[in-house]
C-alpha cells in the first residue's frame, strides 16, 4: 500500500485524515499494517517494529492505540471476518485487501472500543477507505460498517 497521492491542496485534511487526531493517525498506520499482514502474514510485533523504525517513526500517532488496534485486529481476524462476511456483496476472496484491512480494524474497534462513538469509528474508516481504497470502495465500507454497527452498537444507535 503506497502513500495516497496528494490532491490539489496537498493537505492531509483534504484527503480525509484528521491531522490533529493522534488516534486517527494510529488508525491510519493500523490499516497500513493490517494490509501488510493480509498480504504476507507478518507478525504484529514485527510490523510494529518496522513502523517504529520508519524515517518518521509513528510520528504523532498514539503508539499505544496503534499497538492495541494492530494486535487486537490480527488476533481477532477470524471472528471479525465471520462478522463481516454476511454483509459482503461478493465472496471474501474477491474483497479488495485495502477494504478488508479497513473493515477488520473498524469492526475490531466497534466491538472493543465502546468509549469511541460508533459514528467516529465509521467516519474514520470511510475516510481511510477514501484515501487508500479503490474509487468507490468507501461506499462499500460505509454500507458494511453501518449494518455491523446496527448489530454491535444497537443500544448506542437507538435501535
KOLKOL-213167 format. One line per 2 residues: number of its first residue (from 1); for each residue x, y, z of C-alpha. Coordinates in steps of 0.02 Angstrom, whole numbers, padded with zeros to 5 digits, m for minus. Example, Ala and Ser with C-alpha at 12.3 -4.5 7.8 and 13.67 -1.06 7.14 Angstrom:
1	00615:m00225:00390; 00684:m00053:00357
end
This chain:
1	00000:00000:00000; 00076:00163:m00051
3	00051:00333:00020; m00101:00421:m00052
5	m00071:00538:m00195; m00085:00721:m00149
7	m00233:00813:m00216; m00226:00992:m00275
9	m00221:01064:m00099; m00096:00933:m00042
11	m00161:00937:00136; m00195:00780:00234
13	m00359:00856:00296; m00417:00867:00115
15	m00376:00681:00100; m00498:00639:00240
17	m00368:00614:00376; m00381:00714:00535
19	m00203:00780:00554; m00233:00832:00735
21	m00301:00666:00798; m00169:00552:00871
23	m00294:00409:00867; m00339:00450:00686
25	m00156:00437:00640; m00144:00273:00737
27	m00292:00206:00638; m00208:00256:00475
29	m00049:00162:00523; m00151:00014:00583
31	m00238:m00001:00415; m00070:00002:00328
33	00000:m00130:00446; m00155:m00242:00434
35	m00144:m00229:00245; 00035:m00293:00255
37	m00021:m00432:00372; m00159:m00483:00250
39	m00035:m00494:00107; 00110:m00583:00192
41	00056:m00635:00368; 00194:m00533:00453
43	00179:m00546:00643; 00105:m00391:00727
45	00260:m00367:00836; 00369:m00366:00680
47	00253:m00242:00596; 00255:m00128:00748
49	00444:m00132:00749; 00452:m00093:00562
51	00332:00053:00580; 00429:00124:00728
53	00591:00113:00627; 00522:00209:00477
55	00606:00378:00448; 00461:00470:00532
57	00428:00329:00654; 00250:00335:00715
59	00252:00524:00703; 00117:00599:00810
61	00012:00439:00809; m00040:00368:00978
63	00082:00221:00994; m00022:00128:01124
65	m00181:00141:01019; m00086:00085:00864
67	m00017:m00067:00955; m00184:m00112:01033
69	m00279:m00097:00868; m00149:m00193:00770
71	m00127:m00335:00895; m00315:m00348:00927
73	m00365:m00342:00745; m00241:m00477:00695
75	m00279:m00587:00846; m00467:m00574:00815
77	m00459:m00582:00624; m00556:m00746:00611
79	m00707:m00695:00717; m00703:m00519:00641
81	m00709:m00597:00468; m00856:m00705:00523
83	m00945:m00544:00572; m00903:m00458:00407
85	m00941:m00597:00281; m01133:m00596:00295
87	m01134:m00412:00244; m01024:m00430:00090
89	m01095:m00421:m00086; m00954:m00530:m00154
91	m00851:m00680:m00097; m00718:m00639:00032
93	m00578:m00689:m00088; m00637:m00552:m00207
95	m00633:m00416:m00074; m00502:m00283:m00103
97	m00365:m00305:00029; m00372:m00119:00073
99	m00558:m00129:00105; m00533:m00289:00203
101	m00399:m00207:00311; m00511:m00057:00346
103	m00660:m00169:00387; m00559:m00281:00504
105	m00491:m00134:00602; m00657:m00043:00611
107	m00756:m00197:00666; m00623:m00231:00799
109	m00645:m00053:00860; m00835:m00064:00857
111	m00827:m00224:00960; m00693:m00175:01085
113	m00680:00015:01099; m00853:00057:01163
115	m00790:00225:01228; m00766:00278:01046
117	m00933:00330:00971; m00985:00218:00826
119	m01000:00370:00712; m00817:00409:00742
121	m00765:00231:00702; m00869:00226:00543
123	m00816:00401:00487; m00631:00366:00513
125	m00645:00200:00420; m00737:00280:00274
127	m00605:00417:00265; m00465:00288:00264
129	m00554:00193:00125; m00564:00356:00027
131	m00377:00385:00049; m00312:00209:00017
133	m00451:00112:m00067; m00525:00097:m00240
135	m00626:00241:m00311; m00794:00195:m00233
137	m00730:00074:m00102; m00777:00195:00036
139	m00962:00175:m00007; m00947:m00013:00012
141	m00853:00005:00178; m00986:00127:00241
143	m01128:00007:00197; m01047:m00143:00280
145	m00999:m00048:00437; m01172:00030:00450
147	m01250:m00143:00456; m01124:m00209:00582
149	m01138:m00055:00692; m01326:m00078:00700
151	m01296:m00251:00772; m01146:m00217:00884
153	m01196:m00043:00945; m01386:m00058:00939
155	m01407:00024:01109; m01295:00171:01061
157	m01383:00192:00893; m01553:00179:00974
159	m01622:00035:00880
end
